[in-house]
Structures are given as structure tokens and as C-alpha cells.
């Protein structure tokens, strides 16, 4: 029982580290447009890199345990495309905000990022929890690595929400919802999924999440950053986001 409690605490630590990304909204900046532009580009670099060097390889490696090379690659690609379609569907059917006090496009970017990160965090929470129940040290190492990349994910939610609504409460609330989805994943794993989860299901799930994150980066975060007409800044912070995640991945 103690092992379950420790595993849940480890998973909660990994998920709620997303809130650290919200600290950026408590600092006052002279040029808020540059902050938003930089944050969106940075988050795009982070999400694309997570997808390319983490989620997709993990998906393919899991499928290779079950299928031959070509079917494994094909299945992973199919579910990446499914993820992209899901992301575009979510974007299309999120209702517009009617209030004139809200920057609709920026708010939508934050909201879509939150949905994507929730979809990412739930299976991540499941994986962290199940790993920790088998090996606490390995689970803790995994949680630290996850925490490092959850911080910029928190930025991708909190900054657009805050600068579109001017509400710290909404910014913190949306970021918290995304972060708490990781321990929710742990609860789901403990109560329902442990007997049924296998390499195939997890791998297909990871591929679809990669597709969602790729779509959000390309269709939402990068265009939103470029709207501020700071091309050099957007490219610089996009590359910083990529480098940040590569370093975090190496530390794993």
C-alpha cells in the first residue's frame, strides 16, 4: 500500500510541476508582446521536440515488440495522422469567446494547448505510476525528467490565457487543470487500466498524442507567435525550446 502512495505522490510531483510555468505571469515586462511571442515559439519548439525525440520513438519501439518493422512504422504513422485530425477537429469545434475583453485567438491557443497537454499528461501519469509501483527509483527519475518538460508546457497554457484575459486566476486554473490530469491518470491506472494496459495500446496512444502536439505546434503556436511580426525572436525562441528539450532528454 505504501508503494502505491509513494507512486501517486511521485506522479503528482511530475504533473503539478506544470504550475511552475505559470510563474512567468507574476513578472512585469515592459513589452508584453515580446513575452507572448517568445513563449509561444518556445512552447512550439518544446512540443515538436517532445513528439519527435520522445513520443514517436517510444511508440515505434513499443510496437516493434509486437509487430515487424513495416507494420510497426505504418501503425505509428496512422495514429500520428489520427492525432493531427483530432487536433484539427478540436480546434474547429471549440466555441468562440464572445467577450470583447478577450483576445479570441490567443485565448484559443491557450485552451487548445491545455486540451493537448491533458491528453498527453493522462497516459504519462499512467506510465509514471505503473513504473513507480514496480521500481520507485526508476519512477522518480522518470518523474524528474517529466517535470523538466512540464514547465514549458505550463508556459504554453498560462501565458496565452493570462495575456488574453488579464486574469491570473484563469491562467493558474487552466494550468492547474492540465497539471492535475497527470495524477488523475495515476488514479485511472490504479482503479481500471492496470490489468488491460499493454505495449500496443500505450504505443498507439503515444503516437496519437504526438500527432496532436505536432498539429498544435504547426497550426496554432507558431502562427500565433509569427503574428507579432518578430521573426528573429520567434525563430530564436523556437530553437531554444528545441535545445532545452534535447538537453532534458539527454539528462533522462
C-alpha positions, -999 to +999 in steps of 0.1 A: +000+000+000+029+024+009+043+017-026+010+029-042+010+060-021+046+069-030+039+062-067+009+085-066+030+113-049+057+109-075+032+112-103+016+142-087+050+159-084+056+153-121+022+166-131+019+197-109+054+209-119+034+223-148+024+251-124+060+263-123+055+275-159+028+299-146+053+318-125+061+339-156+028+357-154+038+372-120+067+392-136+061+426-151+075+432-185+078+464-205+069+447-238+042+420-232+040+413-270+076+401-269+069+379-239+039+363-256+058+359-290+088+343-272+067+320-250+046+307-279+076+300-301+094+283-272+064+261-264+062+251-301+098+241-301+092+221-269+061+203-282+076+194-316+108+181-299+088+160-274+069+145-303+099+138-325+125+125-299+103+111-273+067+102-281+072+088-317+103+067-309+086+053-278+055+045-299+076+027-326+098+008-300+066-004-282+051-016-315+083-033-326+079-056-296+047-069-312+049-063-350+075-065-377+093-032-387+070-021-416+036-027-398+050-010-366+060+021-386+028+021-405+006+018-374+025+046-357+022+069-387-016+061-390-021+071-353+000+102-357-023+113-385-053+104-364-039+127-337-035+155-362-071+151-373-083+151-337-064+183-330-079+200-361-113+187-350-109+202-315-097+235-330-127+237-353-153+229-327-141+249-297-167+277-294-155+313-299-155+335-268-179+364-272-164+388-247-147+418-263-123+419-234-106+387-245-081+382-274-100+353-290-071+339-310-046+340-281-072+325-257-079+297-281-042+289-284-040+285-246-072+265-244-061+241-272-027+237-256-044+228-223-065+201-240-035+187-258-014+186-226-042+169-207-043+142-234-006+140-230-005+140-192-031+113-186-011+085-203+021+100-190+006+098-154-004+062-161+032+053-173+048+071-143+025+055-118+029+020-132+067+024-134+069+037-098+049+008-084+074-016-099+106+004-092+104+036-071+139+048-081+132+044-118+098+061-113+114+090-095+140+095-123+112+094-148+092+120-128+121+144-126+125+142-164+088+147-170+088+177-146+115+194-166+094+193-198+061+200-180+074+235-170+075+249-206+042+231-212+028+252-184+041+283-201+022+274-233-010+275-213-006+302-187+010+329-209-017+329-237-045+327-212-032+354-190-024+379-217-057+373-235-079+376-203-057+396-180-067+372-153-041+355-131-068+332-116-079+319-150-043+314-161-035+294-129-067+275-130-063+262-166-027+254-159-036+235-128-063+215-146-037+204-171-012+195-144-036+176-122-045+154-151-013+135-145-022+122-110-057+116-124-040+093-149-024+076-119-058+071-103-073+057-136-043+033-138-048+021-103-085+017-105-092+005-140-064+002-165-036-018-149-049-052-159-056-041-195-027-017-204-002-033-228+026-021-251+003-020-282-023+003-266+002+026-250+022+029-282-008+038-303-018+063-276+017+079-277+016+082-315-018+099-315-006+123-287+024+131-309+001+139-338-019+163-316+012+181-303+027+184-338-006+199-351-009+224-323+027+235-328+024+240-365-012+252-368-015+272-335+016+281-316+039+290-345+014+311-364+003+328-332+039+337-324+045+350-360+015+373-358+036+396-336+060+402-366+091+394-346+105+367-370+140+366-354+126+364-319+102+336-329+130+316-346+154+321-317+130+310-290+117+281-312+153+269-314+158+275-276+127+253-270+142+225-292+176+227-274+160+228-240+141+196-247+171+178-262+191+186-231+163+174-209+161+142-230+198+137-226+195+141-188+169+113-188 
